[in-house]
Amino acid sequence: MPFTLPSRTPSGPRRRSLLAGAAGAGAVLLAGCSGSDSDSGTTGASASAAARARARAARDSEQLARRYEAVLAAHPALSARLSPLLAEVERHAEAFGGGKRASGSASASESASASASAAPAGDPSAGASASPGVPATEKEARGELAAAERALADRRLKALADVPGELARLLASVAAAGAGHAFLLTEDKK
């Protein structure tokens, strides 16, 4: 007589059904944790704290944009390198609800070109004296901008715990962009 193995039917749920159930439960939990800032559970105090944090983040980005513009005015040769970063910083300010700046990236480049053409030809310090508070060398100016980007990114990362979901995600994203800007500013191009 041939030997046959008895068929074994598991007495409990199969592994696939357990995994599918766990994934579904995880999705439900994540959906519950990632509510928007306008959820009905948001109190007036936390909503006003979020509004203050958003306004502060917009002001910080606008102030950083002014620093970029000052460096561009003092060092127009950095225009190709700094203009894209300035445009990003201005978009960050707008994302936080900051007002659209009248200067914009294009006019910042134009003002940098205008200050360069107004300086006497052959003057090595041309433009460096145009903006007080901007370092005299391009490398030092980039280093100062990188330090400002890093400091702002650090402040934004520390604020993450105090703001609701959507604003926290925006702060984290902009902080990551600022860290990337700091890297690009300190990278020596060859």
VEXLUMKOL-463765 format. One record per residue (C-alpha): residue number from 1; x, y, z. Coordinates in steps of 0.1 Angstrom, whole numbers. Layout:
+-----+-------+-------+-------+
|   n |  east | north |    up |
+-----+-------+-------+-------+
| NUM |     X |     Y |     Z |
...
+-----+-------+-------+-------+
! end
This chain:
+-----+-------+-------+-------+
|   n |  east | north |    up |
+-----+-------+-------+-------+
|   1 |     0 |     0 |     0 |
|   2 |    14 |    34 |    -9 |
|   3 |    21 |    59 |    18 |
|   4 |     2 |    92 |    14 |
|   5 |     7 |   123 |    35 |
|   6 |   -24 |   136 |    51 |
|   7 |   -34 |   170 |    39 |
|   8 |   -27 |   197 |    65 |
|   9 |   -51 |   226 |    66 |
|  10 |   -39 |   253 |    89 |
|  11 |   -63 |   258 |   118 |
|  12 |   -58 |   296 |   119 |
|  13 |   -56 |   324 |    93 |
|  14 |   -29 |   322 |    66 |
|  15 |     1 |   344 |    66 |
|  16 |   -10 |   364 |    36 |
|  17 |   -43 |   372 |    52 |
|  18 |   -26 |   383 |    84 |
|  19 |    -2 |   406 |    64 |
|  20 |   -30 |   421 |    44 |
|  21 |   -50 |   427 |    76 |
|  22 |   -20 |   443 |    93 |
|  23 |   -14 |   465 |    62 |
|  24 |   -50 |   476 |    62 |
|  25 |   -50 |   484 |    99 |
|  26 |   -17 |   504 |    95 |
|  27 |   -32 |   524 |    67 |
|  28 |   -62 |   532 |    88 |
|  29 |   -40 |   543 |   117 |
|  30 |   -18 |   565 |    95 |
|  31 |   -48 |   581 |    79 |
|  32 |   -61 |   590 |   114 |
|  33 |   -27 |   605 |   124 |
|  34 |   -22 |   626 |    93 |
|  35 |   -52 |   649 |    94 |
|  36 |   -50 |   683 |    80 |
|  37 |   -46 |   715 |    99 |
|  38 |   -82 |   723 |    95 |
|  39 |   -96 |   692 |   112 |
|  40 |  -125 |   698 |   135 |
|  41 |  -103 |   686 |   164 |
|  42 |   -80 |   715 |   160 |
|  43 |   -85 |   740 |   188 |
|  44 |   -84 |   777 |   183 |
|  45 |   -52 |   780 |   204 |
|  46 |   -33 |   754 |   182 |
|  47 |   -47 |   770 |   150 |
|  48 |   -34 |   804 |   161 |
|  49 |     0 |   789 |   171 |
|  50 |     2 |   773 |   136 |
|  51 |    -7 |   806 |   120 |
|  52 |    21 |   823 |   140 |
|  53 |    46 |   796 |   131 |
|  54 |    36 |   799 |    94 |
|  55 |    40 |   837 |    95 |
|  56 |    73 |   834 |   112 |
|  57 |    85 |   809 |    86 |
|  58 |    74 |   833 |    58 |
|  59 |    93 |   862 |    74 |
|  60 |   124 |   841 |    78 |
|  61 |   123 |   831 |    42 |
|  62 |   118 |   867 |    31 |
|  63 |   147 |   879 |    52 |
|  64 |   169 |   852 |    37 |
|  65 |   158 |   863 |     3 |
|  66 |   169 |   898 |    11 |
|  67 |   203 |   885 |    22 |
|  68 |   207 |   867 |   -12 |
|  69 |   197 |   899 |   -30 |
|  70 |   224 |   919 |   -10 |
|  71 |   251 |   893 |   -19 |
|  72 |   240 |   894 |   -56 |
|  73 |   242 |   932 |   -55 |
|  74 |   276 |   931 |   -41 |
|  75 |   289 |   902 |   -61 |
|  76 |   271 |   901 |   -95 |
|  77 |   295 |   874 |  -108 |
|  78 |   276 |   849 |   -84 |
|  79 |   243 |   855 |  -103 |
|  80 |   243 |   822 |  -122 |
|  81 |   250 |   803 |   -90 |
|  82 |   227 |   822 |   -65 |
|  83 |   197 |   832 |   -87 |
|  84 |   182 |   797 |   -87 |
|  85 |   186 |   794 |   -49 |
|  86 |   171 |   829 |   -44 |
|  87 |   141 |   818 |   -66 |
|  88 |   136 |   788 |   -44 |
|  89 |   138 |   808 |   -12 |
|  90 |   112 |   832 |   -26 |
|  91 |    89 |   802 |   -34 |
|  92 |    94 |   790 |     2 |
|  93 |    82 |   824 |    15 |
|  94 |    51 |   822 |    -8 |
|  95 |    44 |   786 |     3 |
|  96 |    43 |   798 |    39 |
|  97 |    19 |   826 |    29 |
|  98 |    44 |   854 |    25 |
|  99 |    36 |   882 |     2 |
| 100 |    49 |   881 |   -33 |
| 101 |    80 |   902 |   -34 |
| 102 |    81 |   930 |   -59 |
| 103 |   118 |   925 |   -65 |
| 104 |   118 |   888 |   -77 |
| 105 |   147 |   869 |   -90 |
| 106 |   149 |   887 |  -124 |
| 107 |   150 |   922 |  -109 |
| 108 |   176 |   910 |   -83 |
| 109 |   198 |   900 |  -112 |
| 110 |   190 |   932 |  -130 |
| 111 |   199 |   953 |   -99 |
| 112 |   231 |   933 |   -95 |
| 113 |   240 |   940 |  -131 |
| 114 |   231 |   977 |  -127 |
| 115 |   254 |   980 |   -96 |
| 116 |   282 |   963 |  -115 |
| 117 |   279 |   986 |  -145 |
| 118 |   277 |  1017 |  -123 |
| 119 |   311 |  1008 |  -107 |
| 120 |   343 |  1020 |  -124 |
| 121 |   358 |   995 |  -148 |
| 122 |   387 |   975 |  -135 |
| 123 |   379 |   983 |   -98 |
| 124 |   385 |   950 |   -79 |
| 125 |   362 |   961 |   -51 |
| 126 |   334 |   970 |   -74 |
| 127 |   301 |   960 |   -58 |
| 128 |   316 |   949 |   -26 |
| 129 |   311 |   983 |   -10 |
| 130 |   276 |   986 |   -25 |
| 131 |   260 |   965 |     2 |
| 132 |   273 |   970 |    37 |
| 133 |   274 |   938 |    58 |
| 134 |   282 |   916 |    28 |
| 135 |   316 |   900 |    30 |
| 136 |   342 |   914 |     5 |
| 137 |   350 |   881 |   -11 |
| 138 |   326 |   858 |   -30 |
| 139 |   337 |   828 |   -10 |
| 140 |   330 |   845 |    23 |
| 141 |   297 |   858 |    10 |
| 142 |   287 |   822 |     0 |
| 143 |   299 |   810 |    34 |
| 144 |   277 |   835 |    52 |
| 145 |   247 |   825 |    31 |
| 146 |   254 |   788 |    38 |
| 147 |   255 |   795 |    75 |
| 148 |   222 |   814 |    74 |
| 149 |   206 |   786 |    54 |
| 150 |   219 |   760 |    80 |
| 151 |   208 |   781 |   110 |
| 152 |   173 |   786 |    95 |
| 153 |   170 |   749 |    86 |
| 154 |   179 |   740 |   122 |
| 155 |   153 |   763 |   136 |
| 156 |   127 |   749 |   113 |
| 157 |   135 |   713 |   123 |
| 158 |   132 |   722 |   160 |
| 159 |    98 |   738 |   154 |
| 160 |    84 |   705 |   138 |
| 161 |    72 |   692 |   171 |
| 162 |    51 |   723 |   179 |
| 163 |    31 |   725 |   146 |
| 164 |     3 |   704 |   131 |
| 165 |     8 |   678 |   104 |
| 166 |     6 |   697 |    71 |
| 167 |    27 |   726 |    83 |
| 168 |    52 |   702 |    99 |
| 169 |    56 |   685 |    65 |
| 170 |    61 |   718 |    48 |
| 171 |    87 |   730 |    74 |
| 172 |   106 |   697 |    71 |
| 173 |   106 |   699 |    33 |
| 174 |   119 |   735 |    33 |
| 175 |   144 |   727 |    60 |
| 176 |   158 |   699 |    38 |
| 177 |   159 |   723 |     8 |
| 178 |   178 |   748 |    30 |
| 179 |   203 |   721 |    40 |
| 180 |   208 |   714 |     3 |
| 181 |   213 |   751 |    -4 |
| 182 |   240 |   752 |    23 |
| 183 |   258 |   723 |     7 |
| 184 |   256 |   739 |   -28 |
| 185 |   269 |   772 |   -14 |
| 186 |   299 |   757 |     2 |
| 187 |   308 |   734 |   -27 |
| 188 |   338 |   747 |   -46 |
| 189 |   332 |   746 |   -84 |
| 190 |   361 |   736 |  -105 |
+-----+-------+-------+-------+
! end
